[in-house]
Amino acid sequence: KHDEEKYQFMKNELLKIGPLTLYGYGFMIAIGVLAAWLVVEQRVRKLQLACEHIFYLVLWCVLGGFASAKILFWITEWKEVIRNPLGMFSSDGFVVYGGIIGGILAGWIYCKVKKLNFLTYFDLVMPSIALAQGFGRIGCFLAGCCYGKEAQGGLSVIFTDSDYAPNNIPLIPTQIYSSILDFLHFFLLLYIARHKKAEGEVAACYLIFYSVGRFILEFFRGDLERGSIGVLSTSQFISIFTGVAGMVMLGVIKKRAKK
């Protein structure tokens, strides 16, 4: 009874008014997107860039990110998709890496169409992406998705009313660890942005830091449905490529800056 009282706040349904329900996951995603947009708006004015493009750039990135996150989820869960095609269109099931890749691609397309310097806006947006992810992981915590392995001691969390995580079992709170890392990542990227020597450094650092952090945290995840490639999870496999891409990108940028 004590444990139930202690953990009963971890519910995805935050507020219910008649037929309307406010879900924690969607609410935190919305806060994350709004916070990301506001930070970009503030920074774009400080950097004296073209403000009129920000709303549409963020919109393109959000739509591209959500679409790509869903597509990558379908790919990792292709057996389930074949078994139940109608389940493809449920509101559940997204892969963060798909959102990152799709958001970057959508931003690149927008910059090409509008003839903007992509690396400039890439650097501008990426700290806000880390910020949005921090809020998003809190949403994962409230919903119980992206949960950790069973805890063998130390800090743990027990879900009692989750549709995703095993209930009444102490689990590693990977969502909280991810959220903390994302918020720290946000502030670190802002610091790098203030001291960067060339365009693209912030974006390259985002790819490197996020890839390393995600690769390590995946060892503590317990949700097996996220897919695997050999001994690595799907996200760990992708982390190798995004991390290497970030390091190559940073090396090229620094080499050009010296020249």
C-alpha positions as CSV (number, residue, x, y, z in Angstrom):
1,K,0.0,0.0,0.0
2,H,2.9,2.4,0.8
3,D,4.4,1.7,-2.6
4,E,1.1,2.3,-4.4
5,E,0.8,5.7,-2.7
6,K,4.4,6.5,-3.5
7,Y,4.2,5.8,-7.2
8,Q,0.5,6.5,-8.0
9,F,1.4,9.9,-9.6
10,M,3.1,8.0,-12.5
11,K,0.0,7.8,-14.7
12,N,-0.5,8.9,-18.2
13,E,-3.9,10.3,-17.7
14,L,-3.2,13.7,-16.1
15,L,-6.7,15.2,-16.3
16,K,-10.1,13.9,-17.3
17,I,-13.1,16.2,-18.0
18,G,-16.0,14.3,-19.3
19,P,-15.0,12.6,-22.6
20,L,-11.8,14.6,-22.8
21,T,-8.6,13.2,-21.4
22,L,-5.2,15.0,-21.1
23,Y,-2.5,12.5,-21.5
24,G,0.9,13.1,-19.9
25,Y,2.9,11.8,-22.9
26,G,1.2,14.1,-25.4
27,F,1.2,17.0,-23.0
28,M,4.9,16.8,-22.4
29,I,5.6,16.5,-26.1
30,A,3.5,19.7,-26.7
31,I,5.5,21.5,-24.0
32,G,8.7,20.3,-25.5
33,V,7.8,21.6,-29.0
34,L,6.6,24.9,-27.6
35,A,9.8,25.3,-25.5
36,A,12.0,24.5,-28.4
37,W,10.2,27.0,-30.6
38,L,10.4,29.8,-28.0
39,V,14.1,29.2,-27.5
40,V,14.8,29.2,-31.3
41,E,12.8,32.5,-31.6
42,Q,14.8,34.1,-28.8
43,R,18.1,33.0,-30.2
44,V,17.3,33.9,-33.8
45,R,16.7,37.5,-32.8
46,K,19.9,37.6,-30.8
47,L,21.9,36.2,-33.8
48,Q,20.0,38.6,-36.2
49,L,18.9,35.9,-38.6
50,A,15.8,35.8,-40.7
51,C,13.0,35.6,-38.1
52,E,10.2,35.0,-40.7
53,H,11.5,31.5,-41.5
54,I,11.5,30.2,-37.9
55,F,7.8,29.2,-37.6
56,Y,7.8,27.3,-40.9
57,L,11.2,25.8,-40.3
58,V,10.1,24.4,-36.9
59,L,6.8,23.2,-38.4
60,W,8.7,21.4,-41.2
61,C,11.1,19.8,-38.7
62,V,8.2,18.7,-36.4
63,L,6.1,17.2,-39.1
64,G,9.1,15.5,-40.8
65,G,10.3,14.3,-37.4
66,F,7.0,12.7,-36.4
67,A,6.5,11.1,-39.8
68,S,10.0,9.6,-39.8
69,A,9.7,8.5,-36.2
70,K,6.6,6.6,-37.1
71,I,8.1,5.1,-40.3
72,L,11.2,3.8,-38.4
73,F,8.9,2.3,-35.8
74,W,7.0,0.4,-38.6
75,I,10.4,-0.8,-39.9
76,T,11.5,-2.1,-36.5
77,E,8.1,-3.7,-35.9
78,W,7.5,-5.0,-39.4
79,K,6.3,-8.4,-38.3
80,E,3.6,-6.8,-36.1
81,V,2.7,-4.4,-39.0
82,I,2.2,-7.4,-41.3
83,R,0.1,-9.2,-38.7
84,N,-2.1,-6.2,-37.9
85,P,-1.9,-3.5,-40.7
86,L,-4.6,-1.3,-39.1
87,G,-2.4,-0.9,-36.0
88,M,0.1,1.1,-38.1
89,F,-2.1,4.2,-37.7
90,S,-2.4,4.1,-33.9
91,S,-1.1,7.0,-31.9
92,D,1.4,4.8,-30.1
93,G,4.9,3.8,-31.4
94,F,7.6,6.2,-32.3
95,V,11.4,5.8,-32.6
96,V,13.3,8.9,-31.5
97,Y,16.2,8.4,-33.9
98,G,13.7,8.4,-36.8
99,G,12.4,11.7,-35.5
100,I,15.9,13.2,-35.4
101,I,16.8,12.0,-38.9
102,G,13.5,13.0,-40.4
103,G,13.6,16.4,-38.7
104,I,17.1,17.2,-40.0
105,L,16.1,16.1,-43.5
106,A,13.0,18.2,-43.5
107,G,15.0,21.2,-42.2
108,W,17.6,20.7,-45.0
109,I,14.9,20.6,-47.6
110,Y,13.3,23.8,-46.3
111,C,16.7,25.6,-46.3
112,K,17.3,24.4,-49.8
113,V,13.9,25.6,-51.0
114,K,14.3,29.0,-49.3
115,K,18.0,29.3,-50.2
116,L,19.2,29.6,-46.6
117,N,22.5,28.5,-45.1
118,F,21.6,25.1,-43.8
119,L,24.5,24.8,-41.3
120,T,23.6,28.1,-39.7
121,Y,20.0,27.0,-39.0
122,F,21.2,23.5,-38.2
123,D,23.2,25.0,-35.3
124,L,20.3,27.2,-34.4
125,V,17.8,24.4,-34.0
126,M,19.8,21.5,-32.4
127,P,20.0,22.8,-28.8
128,S,16.2,23.2,-28.9
129,I,15.9,19.6,-30.1
130,A,17.8,18.4,-27.0
131,L,15.4,20.6,-24.9
132,A,12.3,19.1,-26.5
133,Q,13.7,15.6,-26.0
134,G,14.1,16.3,-22.3
135,F,10.4,17.1,-21.9
136,G,9.5,14.2,-24.2
137,R,11.3,11.7,-21.9
138,I,9.3,13.0,-19.0
139,G,6.3,12.1,-21.1
140,C,7.7,8.6,-21.6
141,F,8.1,8.3,-17.8
142,L,4.4,9.3,-17.2
143,A,3.3,6.8,-19.8
144,G,5.6,4.0,-18.7
145,C,7.1,3.5,-22.2
146,C,10.9,3.3,-22.9
147,Y,11.3,1.7,-19.4
148,G,14.4,0.1,-18.0
149,K,15.4,-3.3,-17.0
150,E,14.4,-4.8,-13.6
151,A,16.5,-3.1,-11.0
152,Q,18.8,-5.2,-8.8
153,G,19.3,-2.5,-6.2
154,G,19.9,1.3,-6.0
155,L,17.5,3.7,-7.5
156,S,14.4,2.2,-9.1
157,V,10.8,3.1,-10.0
158,I,7.7,1.0,-9.7
159,F,4.8,1.5,-12.1
160,T,1.3,0.4,-10.8
161,D,-0.9,1.5,-13.7
162,S,1.1,1.5,-16.9
163,D,-0.1,0.1,-20.2
164,Y,3.5,-0.4,-21.4
165,A,5.9,-1.1,-18.5
166,P,5.7,-4.2,-16.2
167,N,3.7,-3.1,-13.2
168,N,4.6,-3.7,-9.6
169,I,8.3,-4.5,-10.5
170,P,11.2,-2.2,-9.6
171,L,12.7,-0.9,-12.8
172,I,15.7,1.2,-13.7
173,P,14.3,4.8,-14.4
174,T,15.9,5.1,-17.8
175,Q,13.4,7.8,-18.9
176,I,14.5,10.1,-16.1
177,Y,18.2,9.5,-16.8
178,S,17.5,10.2,-20.4
179,S,15.6,13.4,-19.5
180,I,18.4,14.7,-17.3
181,L,21.0,14.0,-20.0
182,D,18.9,15.8,-22.6
183,F,18.6,18.9,-20.4
184,L,22.3,18.9,-19.7
185,H,22.9,18.4,-23.4
186,F,20.8,21.5,-24.1
187,F,22.9,23.7,-21.8
188,L,26.1,22.3,-23.1
189,L,25.1,23.0,-26.7
190,L,24.2,26.6,-25.8
191,Y,27.7,27.0,-24.4
192,I,29.3,25.5,-27.5
193,A,27.1,27.8,-29.6
194,R,28.5,30.9,-27.8
195,H,32.1,29.8,-28.4
196,K,31.9,28.1,-31.8
197,K,34.5,29.0,-34.5
198,A,32.5,27.8,-37.6
199,E,29.0,26.9,-38.7
200,G,28.0,23.4,-38.1
201,E,30.0,22.8,-34.9
202,V,26.9,22.8,-32.6
203,A,25.1,20.3,-34.8
204,A,28.1,18.0,-35.1
205,C,28.5,18.0,-31.3
206,Y,24.8,17.2,-30.9
207,L,25.2,14.1,-33.1
208,I,28.3,13.0,-31.1
209,F,27.0,13.6,-27.6
210,Y,23.5,12.2,-28.2
211,S,24.9,9.1,-29.9
212,V,27.3,8.3,-27.1
213,G,24.7,8.9,-24.4
214,R,22.0,6.9,-26.2
215,F,24.4,4.0,-26.9
216,I,25.2,3.7,-23.2
217,L,21.6,4.1,-21.9
218,E,20.4,1.4,-24.3
219,F,22.2,-1.2,-22.1
220,F,19.8,-0.4,-19.3
221,R,16.6,-0.4,-21.4
222,G,14.1,-3.3,-20.8
223,D,11.6,-2.7,-23.6
224,L,12.6,-5.4,-26.1
225,E,10.0,-4.3,-28.7
226,R,12.3,-1.5,-29.8
227,G,14.0,-4.0,-32.0
228,S,17.6,-5.3,-32.4
229,I,20.3,-5.9,-35.0
230,G,22.5,-8.7,-33.8
231,V,23.6,-8.0,-30.2
232,L,22.8,-4.3,-30.5
233,S,19.5,-2.6,-30.2
234,T,18.3,-0.7,-33.3
235,S,19.1,2.6,-31.6
236,Q,22.6,1.4,-30.7
237,F,23.2,0.4,-34.3
238,I,22.1,3.8,-35.5
239,S,24.1,5.5,-32.8
240,I,27.3,4.1,-34.3
241,F,26.6,5.8,-37.7
242,T,25.3,9.1,-36.3
243,G,28.2,9.3,-33.9
244,V,30.7,8.7,-36.6
245,A,28.9,11.2,-38.9
246,G,29.1,13.8,-36.2
247,M,32.9,13.2,-35.7
248,V,33.6,13.4,-39.4
249,M,31.4,16.5,-39.7
250,L,33.2,18.2,-36.8
251,G,36.6,17.2,-38.2
252,V,35.8,18.6,-41.7
253,I,34.4,21.8,-40.2
254,K,37.5,22.4,-38.0
255,K,39.8,21.7,-40.9
256,R,38.0,24.2,-43.1
257,A,38.0,26.8,-40.3
258,K,41.8,26.5,-40.0
259,K,42.2,27.1,-43.7
